[in-house]
Amino acid sequence: MSKRAYIEYLDKHPELVEAFSRYFATEKQLALLRGLGIEPYKYISKMEANRLIRKLLKS
């Protein structure tokens, strides 16, 4: 599923956003990504945020 379709689907199903919110990136992760020059997409997962952070910090 593309990110766009994923975001659109979750936007239409707020009950799923609530159910899966514990898997979404934390505010700390989002702030760090923004500080590293990346604007994270809506509903980015903790796992994906960690992957991006590690990749950017290695550069």
C-alpha positions as CSV (number, residue, x, y, z in Angstrom):
1,M,0.0,0.0,0.0
2,S,1.4,3.4,-0.9
3,K,1.9,6.0,1.8
4,R,-0.8,8.2,0.2
5,A,-3.4,5.3,0.3
6,Y,-2.4,4.5,3.8
7,I,-2.9,8.1,5.0
8,E,-6.2,8.4,3.1
9,Y,-7.5,5.2,4.6
10,L,-6.6,6.2,8.2
11,D,-8.0,9.6,7.7
12,K,-11.3,8.0,6.8
13,H,-11.2,5.6,9.7
14,P,-10.4,7.5,12.9
15,E,-11.2,4.4,15.0
16,L,-8.2,2.7,13.5
17,V,-6.0,5.7,14.2
18,E,-7.0,5.4,17.9
19,A,-6.5,1.7,17.9
20,F,-3.1,1.8,16.4
21,S,-1.8,5.1,17.9
22,R,0.7,3.3,20.1
23,Y,2.5,2.2,17.0
24,F,2.9,5.8,15.6
25,A,6.0,7.8,16.1
26,T,6.4,9.7,19.4
27,E,6.5,13.5,19.6
28,K,10.2,13.1,20.5
29,Q,10.9,11.1,17.3
30,L,8.9,13.6,15.2
31,A,10.8,16.5,16.7
32,L,14.1,14.8,16.1
33,L,13.3,14.1,12.4
34,R,12.2,17.7,11.9
35,G,15.5,18.8,13.5
36,L,17.4,16.6,11.1
37,G,15.6,18.2,8.1
38,I,12.9,15.6,7.5
39,E,9.2,16.4,7.6
40,P,7.7,13.0,8.6
41,Y,4.5,11.9,6.9
42,K,1.3,11.6,8.8
43,Y,1.0,8.3,10.8
44,I,4.6,7.4,10.4
45,S,5.4,4.4,12.6
46,K,7.9,4.3,15.4
47,M,9.8,1.6,13.5
48,E,10.1,3.8,10.4
49,A,11.0,6.9,12.4
50,N,13.8,5.0,14.1
51,R,15.1,3.7,10.8
52,L,15.2,7.2,9.4
53,I,16.8,8.6,12.5
54,R,19.5,6.0,12.5
55,K,20.2,6.5,8.8
56,L,20.4,10.3,9.1
57,L,22.7,10.1,12.2
58,K,25.1,7.8,10.4
59,S,25.5,10.3,7.5
